[in-house]
Amino acid sequence: MSEITTYTGGIAATNGHYLSLPGGHVLVDAPDGIAGWLKKQNLRVDALFLTHQHFDHVLDAAAVKTQHGCRVYAFAPFSRELTLERLYGAMTGSSFSVPDFEVDEVLEGKDTLNAIGETWRLYHVPGHSPDSVCFQLEAQNLLFGGDVLFLDGIGRTDFPGGSTEQLLSGIETKLFTLPDATRVFPGHGDDTTIGRERLENPFLA
């Protein structure tokens, strides 16, 4: 099994998952502070996967790309409509801006992705954000799910473009078809498994 190290940072305690594979190193999401953490740990990044572009998941995307020269993969091109920084700023009275970054490979319309010598299955599960995509490393029973499915929870659906019905339907028809033993690494909180959430998640009972 691959080694997965998780950094948690920023105002929303957002997870960035670092995965070492034989062909290179993958970072899933880039929360605030992760660029400095990677430097301190002396870790290299060859590919950055973005589960969606809400600000708390991408604040350090530009810094990671600049430092490591890695390719960035996301469902959609960089978009300030997706980052929600303006909405959050208006709600909290704090203003900040996500530094622009370039998405090297747009994943919309794709079911699979070949990166770092591995084939990843892609699941577009909107409802929390229109661009939410989950990355499955089938060979190792791993799923990086962003803010779609949590331990005993699901992503918020009260943001622009959100839909509870869409989110629940996507989880049930796409993620719950995966093997029970599939480990789920979410955007917030602890990891879980598909089997556990299918049986015990109160939102999906």
N, C-alpha and C positions, 0 to 999 in steps of 0.2 A: 504493500500500500504506500502511496505517496505521503510525504509529510506535509501537513497543512498547518500554517501558523496564522493566527488571526490577530490583527491590530484593531483596536476599537478606539475611535476618537471623534472629536467635533461635538457640537452642541446637542446632537441627537444620538450620541453614543452609537455611531455607525461602524459596522464591521468592514474591514478590508481583509480578504483572505489571500494568503500567499501560498502558492502550491509549487513544489519542486518536482519536475518530471524529468525523465531521461533526456528529452529533447530541449529542455530549457525551463524557464521559470514564468509562471503565470500569476498575475495579480488580478483579483476580482474586486472591482470598485476601488475608488481612491478618495476616502474621507479625509477631512482636514487633518493635517499633521503626519500623514503616512509617508510623504516624501522624505521628511526628516528622519522618521523611524527607519526606513529602508537604508538610508545613508549610515545611520548609527549602527545598524545591524550588519552593514556591509553586504546587503542583499542586492542582486541584480534582477531586473525585470525585462523579459523578452516580449511579453504580450500583456496588454491591459484589456480585460473584459469589463464592460460596463453593463450592469443589469438594468439600469435605467438612469435618466439624467437629472433626477432631483438633486438639488444643490449639495445635500449632505453626502451624496455618493460620488460627487465629481469635483469637489473643491480643489483637490490636489492632482487632478488628471493632467493639467497642463505641466505642472512641475515634474510629475513622474515621467511624462513623455519627453520633456526637455532633458532631464537627468539621464535617462536610460536609452533614449532613441528607440523606444519600443513601439510596436504597432498597436493602435487602439481599435477595438472592435465594439460596436454598439448597434442597436436596432435602427437608429436614425442618425442623421448628421447632427452636429452640435446645434442646439436650439435653446434660446432663452425662454421660449414658451414652455419647454419641458423642465427647465431647472427650478422653476417656482421661486427664484430668488426675489423677484419683485413682489409677489404675493406675500411671502414670508416677511419681507421688509415692511410692507404696508401693515401687516398684522401685528408686528412686534415693535415697529418704530425704529428698527435697526436697519441700516443700509449696508449691504456688502455686495460684491459682484464675483461671480465665478469667472476666473480667468479663461479666456477663449482657448479651446483646444481643437485639434482636427481629428475627426474620425477617419481612420484609414480604410476600414472595411465596414460598410453599412449592411446589416444583417436582415433587414426587412425582406420577407419573401423566401428566406432560406431555412431549410430544415436541419442542415448540418454545416459544420465549420471545420476546416482542417487548419490546425495551428499547433506549433511546438511539437510536431511529429505525432499528434493525436487527432482522432476524429471526435468532435463534440456534437451531440444532438442539441438542437435549439428548440425551445418551446416559447412561443409568444403568448404571454398570459396577461392581457391588459385588465384594467379594473382599478388597480392602485395608480398606475401611470399608463398612458397609451402606449409607451415604448418598452414596457417591462418584458424582459426576455430572461429565461432560465437556461443555464448551461449545464448539460449532463455529460460527464465523463463515464460512458456506459461501461467501459472495461473495468472500472474500479468502483462502480455503484455510488458515484458521487453526483450531487446536484447542488449547484450554486444558484439559489433562488431569489436573491435580492429581497424585495419587500412583498413578495407574493404570499408565501406560506411561512409561518413562524411556529415555534414550539407553543402549542395551545393558542395560536392566533393566526390572523390573516392581515394583510396590509390595509391601511386606512383607505377609504374610498370617498372621502369628502373633499378631495382636491379637484381642481378643474380636470375634466376628462375621466373622472373616477366613476366606477359603477360596481356596486356590491354584487349584483346579479352576474355581471360579466366575469368578475374575479372568481366567484364560487364555481361558476360553470367551467371556467378554464382549469381550475385546480382539479375538479372532479373528472373532467374528460381528458386532460393531458397528464397532469402530475400523478393522479391516483391510479393511472394505468401502469406506473413504474413498479418494479419489485419492492416488496415490503422493506427489504434490508437497505434500500437506497438511503444513504446519509444526506441530509439536507443542511447546507450551510447558508443561513439567512443573512439579511442585511442588518439585523439587530438581534441581540440575544443569543442564546445557546443553540447549538446544532441539535437536530432531531432526526427522525427517520420517517419515511413515507408510511410505513406500517403503523407506527405510533399515532401519527396525525389522522390517518384514515379511521382509526378506532376511537381516538380520544379527543380530537380537536373539537371544542364546543361549538365552533362556528360551522362545522361540517358534519355534525352528528346526524 
